[in-house]
Amino acid sequence: MVYKYPEAVLMIFCKAPVPGQVKTRLLPALTPGQAADIHIELTIRTLQLATQNNLCPVQLWCTPTTDQPFFMASAAAYRVVLQQQQGFGLGERMHHAFGLTLGTYSQALLIGCDCPSLTERDLEEAITALSREKCCALAPAEDGGYVLIGLNRLHPKLFADIPWGTAGVLNETRARIARFNLRCHELQKQWDVDTPKDLARYRALNLTEKKSSSDS
């Protein structure tokens, strides 16, 4: 496989699509099974984005295990490497993933699997920014978090004791980046799919994309 940026890697964090354990904020507007189907749909969209033009190697970081049928099918369909998330919380799991990949690659990006606003241009912009020394990349989210973080050096304290799942994640991360005297390249603001309102926005985006595709 020939990649445009072989020295970079894109890590996608993903939960197994078990009904009742994913996209729970879409309940009760959707059934647990329907919410799991949305999770699968968003993950497939993310995998397609990540692999469509061989931008860089892609890893799918799985939880709770890599041997779930959906993960194995995804690895076969998109030629991504499966990795096991490890750690007691999100911060520990993210730190572990960066620690492992930055031993092999010069730049590492980490994203979730539920951000339909991310584009390949965003990913390439982040990779390019990480060619600078002591730089990180960040894609802010409208809800006060972030949907992408990229590093070229390991910084454990970027992930320790962060109030994950709250509107303070982005500001706390920015404060730590400043404290560590890192350069930070911020991408345009993004949105992900957590609530029924987000889901309606995602479905509207799908309709727009299909119309644009049919008109071209």
Residue, then its C-alpha position, 0 to 999 in steps of 0.5 A: m500500500v502506497y500512502k500519501y503520508p506514510e509517516a502518519v497514522l489515523m486512529i479511530f476509537c470505536k465501541a462494539p455496536v451492542p444495542g443498549q451500549v452505544k448512542t444511548r442519548l438517542l434513546p428513547a427516540l430510537t430503540p436500542g437496536q436502531a441506535a446501534d444501527i446508527h452507530i454502525e452507519l456512522t462508523i462505516r462512513t468514518l472508515q470510508l472517509a479515512t481509507q478512500n484515498n490512501l491518505c495514511p495508515v488507519q487503525l481501528w481501536c476497538t472496545p471491549t475486544t477486537d474479535q467482535p464480528f463487526f470489527m473483523a468485518s470492518a478490518a477485512a472490508y477497509r484493510v485497517v489494523l485492529q487495535q485493543q483499547q486499554g485503560f480504565g477511562l477515556g484519558e488512559r485509553m487515549h494516552h495508551a494509543f498515542g504511546l503505542t503509535l508514536g513509537t512507530y509513526s512521526q504523527a498520530l491523529l485520533i478521532g471518534c467514529d461519529c463526526p460526519s462533518l469531518t472531511e479528508r481535507d481536515l485530516e490532511e490539514a492536521i497531518t500537515a500541521l504536525s510536521r512542525e516541532k512541538c505542535c498538536a492539532l485539535a478540531p473543536a466541537e460545537d458541544g465544548g469537546y473536540v472530535l480530533i486531536g493530533l500529536n507528534r510527541l507524547h504528552p500524558k497530562l493532556f489526557a489525565d483528569i479531564p472532565w470527559g463528556t462535559a462542555g469543559v473538555l475543550n477549554e481545559t485541553r487548550a489551557r494545558i496546551a498553553r501550559f506546556n508551551l505547545r503550538c496548537h493548530e485548530l481546525q474548523k469547528q465540527w459537530d458529532v451525533d449524540t442527540p436526536k437533534d444531531l441525528a436530524r442534522y445528520r440525516a439532512l446532511n445525507l439528503t444534501e449529499k445524495k442530491s449533490s451526487s445525483d446532480s453531478 
